[in-house]
Amino acid sequence: MINTLNKIEVVTDFKHLQIREITDTGVYHRRTLSPNAILAEDEHQEVKDKAELEWTDEVKASWATFQAEQAEQQAKKEAE
């Protein structure tokens, strides 16, 4: 099954990429990529280009900091 890229949207301060594709049966498939994602070799070139443009080192560092803070908060909750 080959999906055709239909839309790329950049959302959140962390520049998540929302991808909408159309399957060969005409059904929409949606997925979201985070700035720490490792893109597959067979990823759509347009998605790779958008990620390279949007996922600056600053954005990646900000996302990593946010994730670490969330994990810390979760650990504190679980320890209570």
N, C-alpha and C positions, 0 to 999 in steps of 0.2 A: 504494500500500500504506500503510495507516494502522496504526501501532503503538499498542497500548493500554498505558499505564503500569501496571506490576504491582508494582514494589517500588523503593524508594530506600533505600540504606544509606550511612551515613557511615563511612568507614574511614580509617585512618592519622591521625597527629598533624596532617597537613596538610588534613584534612577533605575528602578525595576523595569524590566522590559516585559510587557504583556504582548504575547504573540497569538495571533489568530490565523489558523490555517484551515483550508478546506480539504477534506479527504476526497478520495476518488469516487466516493458514493454521494458527495455533496453535503456531508455533515461537517459542521464546524468543530474544530478541535482547538481548545485554548490552553495555554500554559504561561507561566510567569518565570522569568529568569532573574535571579538576584546577582548583585555585583560580584559575589564570590564564586559564581558559576564557572565551571570549566566547560567551554563550548565544545561540542562534538565536532570531529573532523568533517562530518557530513552535514553540519548545520547550514542553513540558508546563508549565503554570502551577505545578504542584506542585514541579517541579524548580527552576524559577526562585525560588520562595518558599524552598525548602530552601537553595539556594545563597546567597541574600541573608542568611539567618539564620546559616549556618555560615561563610561566607567573609568574616570580619571583616578589617579592614585589617591587623591583627596576623597573621592566618593567611596572608594574601596576601604580606605582607612576609617572613614566615618561609619560605614556599614559594619566593619569588624568591631569597632568600639561599641556600637549599639547592640550587637549580638552578645558581646561579652557582658555588658550591663544587664541584659535580659537574663542570661544564664546565672549571673550572680544573684539577681532578685529571685529567680526560681529556686536556687539552692537555699537561700534564706527562708523562703516559704516552706520548703520541704523540711528544713531543720527545726521549724517551730513546732 
